[in-house]
Amino acid sequence: MISSQFHISICNEYIYLAARLKSVCRVAGRQGGCGILTNSNWKYREEATNTEASSIQQTPNHPPAMEYRSDIDGLRALAVIPVILFHAGLPGFGGGFIGVDIFFVISGFLIFGIIDSEISRGEFSIFKFYERRCRRILPALYLVILCTLPFVVAWTFPFELHEYLRSIQAVVTFRSNSFFAKGTDYFSPLSDEKPLLHTWSLSVEEQFYLVFPLVVFLLWKLCRKHRLTVIIAGALLLFLVTEATVLFSHKNPEKLFFSTPYRSFELLFGAAAFALRQKMGKKGVTSLSLLGLIILFLSFAILSEDYLFPSHFTLAPVVGTALILLFGSSTAWPCKALGHPSVSFIGKLSYGAYLWHVPLIALLKTRSIEPPSVFMTSVVALCSLPLAYISWRFVETPIRSGAYSLFRTRARVFAFSLLGAVSLFLGSWIGTTFIPAPGSQRETADGCGFEQGNCFKLPNTRVFFWGDSYADAFGSSLGRALNARGEGLEFSIRHGCPSLLGIQKNEADLRTSNSDCTQHNNKTFEYLKQHRFPVVVLTSAYAWYGAFVGPRPKQSLVTALDDPARPPADVITTGLRETVARLRELGSQVVLVTPHATVPNFPVARKEIRYGLKSQIYGDYDLASYIRSRLVQSLNDARLPFSEVNGLDWFCEGSSCPMVRDGEFVLFDGSHLSKTTAPIIADKVATEVEHVLSEGAPNTKMH
């Protein structure tokens, strides 16, 4: 009896599937055959995000919610290839990063179309929406993370590995945009070795889609007839807010770049394009779709990392994409070109290609001693396409279509998505507990300043320490050393802000800087006027500011308030001379810590040590010596008494400055004192301070 029922059940299931097959093939025959059944695409409609394929197929019981447009897949190809070549550094693709903006607009167009169509037919379900999101986004994302992890473990330094593990935690919780916004310059060469940096755009979209479906649903319920007006108004309002923030706010540009609120107008422009297309009809306008294509090509050619994004410059790729989506059709020849099978197929692989290319480039640059050639980087980056095909063929499409039994039900999709996220999060979290954090190699006194709190202040504190990150690197050690001698210490520390009066930072040249050094230094000097410390210790990255150590902006990092055209080395000496003169007027003795040798091209140098190519690396004695002599001579010429702690004496023997001692770098990043070295240097400075306090007069250096 049971056996008969079982066989009857099986037969009924086959009859049911055959009927479905016949129905779908009838429709597919009109569209060019039954090939769409190969991967069971009839079951789950594909939807589009910034990295998804744009095909939207029919469901078993309803006609297609949206027509399939191969030109949208072609548009994705037009977006992803320049992004890949931009990250590879290929000349001529300086504006390739706008491919992400194209993805955002396409995403808004298609996702709004799906939601709007489903609501109109009474089929919308928030659970179904997020099920499709999980099927489309997570499998390939998890695969890339797992494939990248062994190479990162084998090839990176502990600190980079620690950051990578933390970035995994951010990625699986869809907050990687916030994670990378903290101190990451998307356009910096240092960012090229971050394997998951590109996932910021996924986080932007997923954060947006936490709210957007509910907004569209409410629009249908509350103001169905006016939803087009509301969406257009919302897109324009968010754009104006973004533009106003860029123009009138002091927010960090990098935080804006990664921010969901300031990127949302791009997705809403896509949604508005779909709503307008529904309102106006789907008749194509060749001239306008061609105009959109021209705008995109001009954007790739003209825009570069020198332009702030997002801002009014972002309107170029956004409007260009919206024009193609709004006015494109099968009869418009620009769309025919985009929809060519060879082009649209690359678009179908765009999600995988986007996911794979950044880890490939990052791992290549991580393992290379010298920066790899553009040709090599481009070849490796383009290897993302065959990898994308593999992941699309064997991971993305089968899971999206439910071909694998483990992913056939919604409950299983949610369960495995959560299991994958929890496993990756816990695994990376456990790893970070055993691997030292990037900051563990250096101490910090930042936060102990007179504005935040006085960590080493004692009754009748007589010593004040004023400087930038170079001071911060041994500030806590100096506080402990002075406290051990019965002396207190107060701070004024601001990273990237030299302790020099009469100068200013060129904020426009430093994308990641938002500090007002002039205001900070003036406030510090007012505090010194009020409290009159017997000894003020000064140090900063004088060589960096005076001689452009490291990456070189187009203009000086610092300028004199009275003469912006003055050479940087003159600016530093003039600023120091004015600072010491004004401190002497207050009756303070000055202890000047002059520059120590730094390691040129430290990323290469430490790889040479790690991979056994060298046993020792050396600091740049000539540069530090030149800047030191300029500073000392300037003060001597002005007959300003001071006491010097010569940084060249710390690591150099003559003009030779070995920077690896007992197997460790004395400077943890090639510039700043390591946590191991800081107490040794602090003791030298504390000894000089103690001498000045006991003698009552500085040991003036005359050269």
LOBA-643250 format. One line per 3 residues: number of its first residue (from 0); their letters; for each residue x, y, z of C-alpha. Coordinates in Angstrom, 3 decimals, decimal comma, padded with zeros to 6 digits. Last residue first. Layout:
<atoms>
NUM> a> X:Y:Z  ...
</atoms>
This chain:
<atoms>
702> hmk> 077,403:074,557:014,591  076,355:075,875:018,015  074,187:073,727:020,260
699> tnp> 072,756:075,423:023,321  072,685:073,296:026,469  069,680:074,958:027,953
696> age> 069,646:076,847:031,226  068,197:076,063:034,642  070,858:073,444:035,274
693> slv> 068,543:071,013:037,072  065,597:071,485:034,707  067,812:071,323:031,638
690> hev> 069,522:068,130:032,864  066,203:066,500:033,684  064,952:067,313:030,209
687> eta> 068,112:065,788:028,687  067,676:062,607:030,737  063,985:062,447:029,803
684> vkd> 064,903:062,636:026,120  067,374:059,758:026,417  064,865:057,742:028,477
681> aii> 062,206:058,333:025,847  064,526:056,922:023,185  064,979:053,657:025,057
678> pat> 061,273:053,490:026,005  060,220:053,972:022,341  062,402:051,240:020,824
675> tks> 060,264:048,265:021,787  056,970:049,967:020,925  058,392:050,907:017,548
672> lhs> 059,465:054,436:016,737  057,706:055,945:013,750  059,122:056,232:010,223
669> gdf> 059,849:052,858:008,615  056,541:051,435:009,799  057,615:049,807:013,087
666> lvf> 060,802:051,824:013,368  063,488:049,918:015,305  062,703:046,967:013,074
663> egd> 063,177:043,564:014,698  065,646:040,700:014,291  067,797:041,728:017,237
660> rvm> 068,234:045,131:015,628  067,043:046,084:012,143  067,387:049,775:011,208
657> pcs> 071,111:050,007:010,470  072,051:053,714:010,082  075,462:054,223:008,487
654> sge> 076,558:057,870:008,249  078,658:057,722:011,385  077,107:055,031:013,495
651> cfw> 073,413:055,754:013,248  070,467:054,454:015,271  069,866:056,901:018,097
648> dlg> 072,592:059,472:017,423  070,767:060,777:014,352  067,853:061,790:016,549
645> nve> 069,972:064,472:018,245  068,359:065,559:021,489  068,983:069,271:021,358
642> sfp> 068,813:072,060:023,916  067,759:075,540:022,944  068,963:079,138:023,034
639> lra> 067,753:081,423:020,204  070,560:083,396:018,624  068,572:083,797:015,363
636> dnl> 071,497:082,316:013,431  071,681:079,507:015,984  067,997:078,709:015,559
633> sqv> 068,302:078,572:011,769  071,514:076,550:011,948  069,847:073,904:014,113
630> lrs> 066,868:073,548:011,794  068,871:073,481:008,567  071,406:071,051:010,048
627> riy> 068,615:068,702:011,122  066,999:068,814:007,681  070,266:067,856:005,975
624> sal> 071,175:065,170:008,509  067,751:063,515:008,229  068,027:063,454:004,426
621> dyd> 071,624:062,229:004,338  071,125:059,488:006,930  068,368:057,650:005,060
618> gyi> 067,932:054,503:007,109  069,511:051,152:006,380  068,259:047,627:005,858
615> qsk> 069,789:044,418:007,183  069,598:040,674:006,582  068,541:040,922:002,974
612> lgy> 066,792:038,607:000,506  065,452:036,496:003,340  061,772:036,706:002,390
609> rie> 060,870:038,746:005,462  063,870:041,073:005,214  063,288:041,880:001,558
606> kra> 059,603:042,245:002,325  060,520:044,782:005,022  062,486:046,875:002,559
603> vpf> 059,791:046,887:-000,103  057,114:048,245:002,247  059,708:050,629:003,791
600> npv> 060,366:052,602:000,627  062,961:054,811:002,319  063,645:053,917:005,962
597> tah> 063,862:056,854:008,354  066,837:058,466:010,049  066,066:060,514:013,138
594> ptv> 064,996:064,135:012,996  065,756:066,629:015,805  064,265:066,442:019,296
591> lvv> 064,292:070,066:020,473  064,296:070,824:024,194  063,143:074,392:024,731
588> qsg> 063,381:076,352:027,987  060,236:078,313:028,717  060,295:081,956:029,829
585> ler> 057,186:082,943:027,901  059,334:084,962:025,507  061,428:081,807:025,022
582> lra> 058,302:080,020:023,849  057,668:082,782:021,310  061,195:082,553:019,942
579> vte> 061,090:078,742:019,812  057,880:078,807:017,758  059,076:081,538:015,402
576> rlg> 062,336:079,703:014,661  060,485:076,418:014,221  058,104:077,944:011,709
573> tti> 060,903:079,597:009,755  062,911:076,363:009,644  059,899:074,343:008,497
570> vda> 058,805:076,882:005,890  062,332:077,151:004,526  062,412:073,378:003,970
567> ppr> 059,007:073,590:002,275  059,993:076,280:-000,259  058,081:079,597:000,198
564> apd> 055,168:080,116:-002,182  052,537:080,379:000,576  054,280:083,489:002,041
561> dla> 052,828:085,062:005,204  051,040:081,991:006,502  053,991:079,789:005,616
558> tvl> 053,061:076,629:003,770  052,869:072,958:004,689  052,351:069,771:002,722
555> sqk> 053,766:071,506:-000,316  052,048:071,033:-003,648  051,348:068,197:-006,065
552> prp> 051,396:065,645:-003,289  054,455:063,465:-002,781  054,178:060,016:-001,221
549> gvf> 057,011:059,471:001,294  059,534:061,987:002,542  058,694:065,382:001,100
546> agy> 061,747:067,386:002,203  060,531:069,809:004,847  057,290:068,175:005,895
543> way> 058,609:064,649:006,089  062,004:065,736:007,428  060,357:067,708:010,227
540> ast> 058,207:064,783:011,332  057,618:066,470:014,670  059,393:067,214:017,939
537> lvv> 059,282:069,873:020,613  059,830:069,511:024,371  058,734:072,508:026,452
534> vpf> 060,455:073,145:029,773  059,629:075,655:032,560  055,882:075,433:031,756
531> rhq> 054,041:078,763:031,786  050,413:077,753:032,518  048,369:080,431:030,751
528> kly> 050,799:081,149:027,957  051,239:077,426:027,345  047,477:077,030:026,975
525> eft> 047,427:079,904:024,495  050,232:078,157:022,583  048,203:074,958:022,343
522> knn> 045,146:076,832:021,069  047,260:078,480:018,404  048,689:075,111:017,421
519> hqt> 045,239:073,542:017,107  043,841:076,455:015,118  046,743:076,391:012,671
516> cds> 046,674:072,619:012,454  043,039:072,355:011,434  042,621:068,618:011,147
513> nst> 040,633:066,960:008,376  043,334:064,941:006,636  042,498:061,913:004,501
510> rld> 042,499:063,585:001,104  045,700:065,501:001,809  046,468:068,038:-000,907
507> aen> 043,357:070,139:-000,304  044,236:070,335:003,400  047,404:072,326:002,755
504> kqi> 048,563:072,476:006,356  049,331:075,869:007,842  052,379:077,662:009,152
501> gll> 053,033:080,516:011,613  053,598:078,313:014,642  055,213:074,910:014,344
498> spc> 054,357:071,783:016,324  053,724:069,741:013,168  050,153:068,472:012,562
495> ghr> 049,822:065,099:010,889  048,722:063,490:014,129  047,820:065,974:016,853
492> isf> 049,614:065,859:020,190  049,592:068,475:022,934  050,774:066,787:026,070
489> elg> 051,423:067,257:029,786  054,235:065,689:031,810  054,987:065,321:035,499
486> egr> 058,402:064,947:037,104  059,356:062,652:039,988  062,060:060,820:038,063
483> anl> 059,802:057,793:037,547  057,142:060,222:036,359  059,603:061,491:033,777
480> arg> 060,227:058,006:032,364  056,520:057,141:032,440  055,598:060,289:030,550
477> lss> 058,414:059,763:028,058  057,215:056,215:027,440  053,691:057,536:026,858
474> gfa> 054,966:060,112:024,373  057,189:057,722:022,405  055,207:057,241:019,177
471> day> 052,959:060,242:019,899  055,883:062,584:019,330  056,374:061,231:015,824
468> sdg> 052,582:061,359:015,409  052,637:065,143:015,906  054,274:067,360:018,505
465> wff> 054,210:069,241:021,817  055,414:067,812:025,152  055,117:070,017:028,269
462> vrt> 057,311:069,710:031,358  056,992:071,426:034,757  054,095:069,618:036,404
459> npl> 053,465:071,229:039,799  051,316:068,368:041,044  051,617:065,456:038,601
456> kfc> 050,282:065,050:035,057  051,037:061,780:033,323  047,635:060,931:031,826
453> ngq> 046,399:064,484:031,445  043,003:064,360:029,814  041,324:065,254:026,527
450> efg> 042,148:068,915:025,826  045,471:068,922:027,687  046,574:065,905:025,697
447> cgd> 046,352:062,296:026,852  044,149:061,237:023,933  047,091:060,531:021,671
444> ate> 049,767:059,050:023,907  050,236:056,071:021,667  052,429:053,015:021,700
441> rqs> 053,562:051,251:018,586  053,799:047,628:017,552  050,350:046,767:018,932
438> gpa> 048,668:049,229:016,604  048,565:046,831:013,680  046,897:044,169:015,861
435> pif> 048,879:041,134:016,957  047,517:037,732:015,889  046,111:035,388:018,524
432> ttg> 042,829:037,155:019,309  042,474:038,190:015,672  042,272:034,557:014,588
429> iws> 039,381:033,849:016,950  037,480:036,746:015,373  038,257:035,456:011,877
426> glf> 036,845:032,042:012,690  033,870:033,514:014,522  032,921:035,792:011,627
423> lsv> 033,535:033,213:008,912  031,487:030,589:010,728  028,709:033,032:011,632
420> agl> 028,391:034,282:008,047  028,414:030,798:006,563  025,874:029,494:009,070
417> lsf> 023,614:032,488:008,467  023,644:031,965:004,714  023,227:028,207:005,216
414> afv> 020,136:028,722:007,379  018,623:031,430:005,180  018,987:029,294:002,065
411> rar> 017,764:026,199:003,901  014,622:027,973:005,096  013,943:029,320:001,623
408> trf> 013,994:025,861:000,122  016,025:024,405:-002,721  019,478:025,290:-001,433
405> lsy> 020,781:021,959:-000,153  019,225:020,212:-003,135  021,540:021,970:-005,571
402> ags> 019,668:023,110:-008,699  017,878:025,812:-006,712  018,171:028,391:-009,474
399> rip> 020,292:030,832:-007,477  022,394:028,002:-006,105  022,990:026,510:-009,542
396> tev> 023,716:029,924:-011,124  026,134:031,304:-008,528  028,211:028,240:-007,697
393> frw> 029,152:026,021:-010,640  028,707:028,195:-013,720  029,053:031,635:-012,157
390> siy> 031,990:030,577:-009,949  033,759:029,025:-012,911  032,962:031,950:-015,211
387> alp> 034,201:034,441:-012,641  037,454:032,514:-012,347  037,800:032,767:-016,117
384> lsc> 037,152:036,544:-015,888  039,238:037,232:-012,773  042,295:036,232:-014,777
381> lav> 041,949:039,760:-016,152  043,505:041,084:-012,946  046,529:038,793:-013,309
378> vst> 047,147:039,982:-016,863  046,650:043,618:-015,844  049,064:043,315:-012,936
375> mfv> 051,692:041,730:-015,170  051,344:044,465:-017,786  051,316:047,221:-015,166
372> spp> 054,598:045,883:-013,843  054,747:044,449:-010,342  055,770:046,719:-007,450
369> eis> 059,070:045,390:-006,087  059,062:042,568:-003,580  055,953:040,904:-004,997
366> rtk> 053,875:038,704:-002,677  051,589:041,488:-001,470  051,309:043,017:-004,920
363> lla> 050,119:039,753:-006,457  047,838:039,068:-003,482  046,187:042,475:-003,819
360> ilp> 045,731:042,161:-007,575  044,080:038,748:-007,281  042,005:039,854:-004,278
357> vhw> 040,745:042,864:-006,292  039,854:040,882:-009,424  037,770:038,112:-007,886
354> lya> 034,658:039,893:-006,605  034,206:042,174:-009,615  034,749:039,309:-012,035
351> gys> 032,220:037,213:-010,124  029,599:039,939:-010,251  030,390:040,843:-013,863
348> lkg> 030,025:037,330:-015,267  026,629:038,059:-016,830  028,106:041,296:-018,148
345> ifs> 030,853:039,333:-019,867  028,075:037,420:-021,625  026,459:040,717:-022,646
342> vsp> 029,551:041,711:-024,579  030,028:038,493:-026,552  026,292:038,204:-027,137
339> hgl> 025,962:041,760:-028,511  023,618:043,636:-026,195  025,859:046,664:-025,784
336> akc> 026,058:047,042:-029,567  022,317:046,541:-029,938  021,839:049,118:-027,214
333> pwa> 023,819:051,685:-029,184  021,801:050,576:-032,280  018,424:051,428:-030,805
330> tss> 015,911:048,809:-032,006  016,193:046,518:-028,984  015,520:049,467:-026,721
327> gfl> 017,337:052,007:-024,577  015,649:055,239:-023,517  015,473:054,907:-019,736
324> lil> 018,318:052,476:-019,091  020,649:054,250:-021,511  019,727:057,674:-020,128
321> atg> 020,140:056,469:-016,522  023,663:055,248:-017,258  024,733:058,615:-018,648
318> vvp> 023,004:060,451:-015,801  024,860:058,449:-013,156  028,184:058,455:-015,009
315> alt> 028,136:062,271:-015,308  026,284:063,015:-012,058  029,249:061,765:-010,065
312> fhs> 031,106:064,983:-010,849  028,444:066,817:-008,821  029,791:064,987:-005,772
309> pfl> 030,491:061,412:-004,637  033,365:061,340:-005,319  035,896:064,179:-005,314
306> yde> 037,893:064,539:-008,509  041,641:063,879:-008,441  040,933:060,140:-008,619
303> sli> 040,126:060,592:-012,283  037,383:061,812:-014,604  038,141:062,685:-018,217
300> afs> 038,394:059,436:-020,193  036,013:057,218:-018,237  033,545:060,080:-017,968
297> lfl> 033,792:060,757:-021,694  032,946:057,122:-022,384  029,969:057,301:-020,042
294> iil> 028,687:060,557:-021,517  028,942:059,080:-025,022  026,845:056,074:-023,965
291> gll> 024,187:058,327:-022,472  024,096:060,427:-025,623  023,645:057,251:-027,667
288> sls> 020,667:056,326:-025,474  019,315:059,834:-026,105  019,790:059,687:-029,886
285> tvg> 018,342:056,190:-030,168  015,113:056,950:-028,376  013,448:053,703:-027,349
282> kkg> 009,736:053,239:-026,763  009,147:051,658:-023,381  006,279:053,862:-022,250
279> mkq> 006,423:057,226:-020,567  005,203:056,152:-017,133  006,942:052,784:-017,034
276> rla> 010,165:054,347:-018,330  009,847:057,138:-015,769  009,538:054,596:-012,943
273> faa> 012,553:052,695:-014,231  014,677:055,847:-014,521  013,562:056,966:-011,046
270> agf> 014,795:053,681:-009,598  018,161:054,195:-011,280  018,385:057,752:-009,958
267> lle> 017,448:056,298:-006,567  020,492:054,018:-006,677  022,752:056,990:-007,361
264> fsr> 021,027:059,104:-004,703  021,929:056,467:-002,137  025,666:057,095:-002,338
261> ypt> 025,820:059,859:000,275  023,624:057,954:002,715  025,620:054,736:002,110
258> sff> 029,011:056,262:002,899  032,240:054,906:001,390  033,201:058,021:-000,579
255> lke> 031,785:060,327:002,098  034,048:058,767:004,708  036,970:059,202:002,345
252> pnk> 036,217:062,903:001,943  036,528:063,436:005,741  033,783:065,786:006,795
249> hsf> 034,550:069,497:006,933  031,182:070,519:005,542  030,287:073,225:003,063
246> lvt> 031,038:071,938:-000,416  031,042:068,167:000,034  028,142:068,215:002,470
243> aet> 026,157:070,512:000,206  026,730:068,160:-002,715  025,604:065,137:-000,737
240> vlf> 022,512:066,928:000,560  021,719:068,084:-002,981  022,065:064,523:-004,283
237> lll> 019,847:063,198:-001,511  017,187:065,778:-002,370  017,370:065,040:-006,096
234> aga> 016,951:061,298:-005,575  014,138:061,802:-003,054  012,289:064,182:-005,380
231> iiv> 012,557:061,679:-008,209  011,297:058,891:-005,948  008,430:060,974:-004,565
228> tlr> 007,305:062,112:-008,016  007,322:058,542:-009,311  005,418:057,370:-006,223
225> hkr> 002,643:059,875:-006,885  -000,127:057,550:-008,000  000,649:055,008:-005,280
222> clk> 000,691:057,518:-002,465  000,109:055,735:000,848  000,024:052,005:000,164
219> wll> 002,241:051,933:-002,898  004,670:054,386:-001,332  004,704:052,235:001,803
216> fvv> 005,813:049,215:-000,240  008,521:051,275:-001,958  009,848:052,455:001,411
213> lpf> 009,748:048,906:002,808  011,761:047,635:-000,145  014,290:050,514:000,268
210> vly> 015,177:050,135:003,948  017,404:047,078:004,291  018,111:047,470:000,598
207> fqe> 020,297:050,524:001,178  022,402:048,660:003,723  022,778:045,840:001,210
204> evs> 023,802:048,277:-001,505  026,398:050,136:000,515  027,748:046,871:001,906
201> lsw> 028,242:045,492:-001,584  030,066:048,698:-002,547  032,456:048,357:000,383
198> thl> 033,295:044,870:-000,882  036,019:046,430:-003,025  038,455:046,635:-000,108
195> lpk> 038,423:042,873:000,399  041,949:041,969:-000,695  043,649:045,067:000,807
192> eds> 047,039:045,268:-000,940  046,006:047,963:-003,415  045,015:050,184:-000,505
189> lps> 048,660:051,140:000,064  048,732:052,653:-003,428  046,147:055,177:-002,167
186> fyd> 042,987:055,689:-004,213  040,529:054,156:-001,744  042,160:056,080:001,108
183> tgk> 041,570:054,032:004,236  041,653:055,608:007,715  038,249:054,556:008,953
180> aff> 036,140:054,429:005,797  037,330:050,852:005,301  035,290:049,565:008,232
177> sns> 032,241:051,705:007,461  032,145:050,376:003,887  032,790:046,883:005,242
174> rft> 029,525:046,990:007,153  027,709:044,113:005,521  027,962:041,736:008,507
171> vva> 029,879:039,195:006,429  032,149:041,958:005,098  032,959:043,568:008,456
168> qis> 034,027:040,290:010,043  036,099:039,542:006,961  037,695:043,009:007,299
165> rly> 038,797:042,109:010,809  040,529:039,038:009,443  042,233:041,170:006,796
162> ehl> 043,354:043,683:009,427  044,961:040,935:011,518  046,597:039,497:008,419
159> efp> 048,029:042,922:007,593  049,429:043,154:011,108  050,838:039,648:011,062
156> ftw> 052,692:040,204:007,783  051,163:038,764:004,652  052,099:035,835:002,446
153> avv> 050,953:032,583:003,992  047,870:033,771:005,867  046,782:035,970:002,954
150> fpl> 047,260:033,046:000,586  045,160:030,738:002,739  042,347:033,356:003,083
147> tcl> 041,775:034,172:-000,574  039,901:030,999:-001,494  037,666:031,236:001,577
144> ivl> 036,857:034,910:000,998  036,160:034,338:-002,706  033,820:031,418:-001,959
141> yla> 031,924:033,366:000,706  031,250:036,146:-001,791  030,235:033,706:-004,514
138> pli> 027,658:032,061:-002,230  026,485:035,324:-000,580  025,224:037,674:-003,256
135> rrc> 022,695:035,927:-005,484  021,107:033,354:-003,222  021,096:035,684:-000,236
132> rre> 019,523:038,535:-002,192  016,920:036,187:-003,640  016,017:035,062:-000,134
129> yfk> 015,929:038,693:000,933  013,202:039,470:-001,581  011,303:036,269:-000,863
126> fis> 011,244:037,198:002,817  010,069:040,715:002,036  007,203:039,268:000,031
123> feg> 005,656:040,969:-002,987  003,193:038,920:-004,985  000,159:041,241:-005,166
120> rsi> 000,652:041,845:-008,894  001,432:045,549:-008,457  003,651:044,711:-005,483
117> esd> 005,640:042,265:-007,601  006,119:044,781:-010,389  007,265:047,544:-008,034
114> iig> 009,686:045,233:-006,234  011,206:043,903:-009,443  011,442:047,301:-011,112
111> fil> 012,913:048,875:-007,991  015,597:046,182:-007,989  016,251:046,663:-011,685
108> fgs> 016,694:050,424:-011,849  018,395:050,791:-008,448  020,908:048,117:-009,370
105> ivf> 021,606:049,653:-012,752  022,315:052,982:-011,048  024,645:051,423:-008,468
102> fid> 026,502:049,400:-011,084  027,192:052,534:-013,112  028,582:054,170:-009,975
99> vgi> 030,858:051,170:-009,483  032,090:051,561:-013,052  033,122:055,037:-011,979
96> fgg> 036,408:053,463:-010,825  037,553:053,304:-014,436  038,246:057,035:-014,520
93> gfg> 042,016:056,613:-014,668  041,598:053,979:-017,365  043,930:055,428:-019,984
90> plg> 047,051:053,964:-018,433  046,543:050,515:-016,876  046,829:050,668:-013,094
87> ahf> 045,425:047,178:-012,472  042,738:048,750:-010,291  041,692:050,870:-013,242
84> liv> 041,815:047,839:-015,540  039,363:045,949:-013,350  037,037:048,924:-012,948
81> piv> 037,230:049,572:-016,704  036,139:045,947:-017,369  033,318:046,012:-014,808
78> ala> 031,286:048,961:-016,061  031,132:048,295:-019,803  030,445:044,654:-018,982
75> rlg> 027,566:045,790:-016,802  026,257:047,899:-019,662  026,374:044,812:-021,852
72> did> 024,228:042,975:-019,308  021,882:045,942:-019,483  021,991:045,757:-023,285
69> sry> 020,728:042,172:-023,065  017,381:043,463:-021,904  015,055:040,830:-020,439
66> ema> 011,536:042,139:-020,152  010,250:042,799:-016,678  007,637:041,021:-014,575
63> pph> 007,704:038,084:-016,984  004,340:036,393:-017,304  003,019:034,642:-014,244
60> npt> 002,553:031,110:-012,956  005,954:029,464:-013,481  007,993:032,593:-012,905
57> qqi> 009,498:034,456:-015,853  013,120:035,460:-016,274  014,941:038,601:-015,206
54> ssa> 018,420:038,753:-016,696  020,501:041,598:-015,269  023,443:039,620:-013,937
51> etn> 024,635:040,749:-010,551  027,502:042,970:-009,476  025,946:046,295:-008,578
48> tae> 022,719:044,474:-007,844  020,402:042,834:-010,278  017,739:040,186:-009,944
45> ery> 017,536:036,724:-011,384  014,161:035,041:-011,266  014,095:031,764:-009,422
42> kwn> 012,318:028,740:-010,806  012,539:029,214:-014,558  016,333:029,559:-014,369
39> snt> 016,587:025,813:-013,970  020,235:025,820:-015,107  019,694:024,365:-018,566
36> lig> 016,097:025,511:-018,731  017,016:028,816:-020,368  018,091:026,884:-023,442
33> cgg> 014,507:026,163:-024,304  014,490:028,016:-027,603  014,615:031,521:-029,065
30> qrg> 012,167:033,742:-027,260  009,021:032,283:-028,851  010,352:028,871:-028,058
27> avr> 010,987:029,989:-024,498  007,275:030,628:-024,011  006,315:027,174:-025,258
24> cvs> 009,327:025,726:-023,479  008,046:027,108:-020,198  004,632:025,550:-020,582
21> klr> 005,986:022,198:-021,737  008,486:022,047:-018,901  005,849:022,959:-016,337
18> aal> 003,553:020,252:-017,660  006,420:017,787:-017,589  007,208:018,770:-014,002
15> yiy> 003,636:018,097:-012,891  003,466:014,773:-014,759  006,774:013,776:-013,150
12> enc> 005,468:014,697:-009,697  002,246:012,776:-010,281  004,259:009,734:-011,237
9> isi> 006,341:009,994:-008,075  003,259:010,291:-005,901  001,646:007,279:-007,609
6> hfq> 004,824:005,300:-007,001  004,840:006,251:-003,306  001,172:005,476:-002,923
3> ssi> 001,737:002,070:-004,413  004,723:001,390:-002,114  002,737:002,397:000,956
0> m> 000,000:000,000:000,000
</atoms>
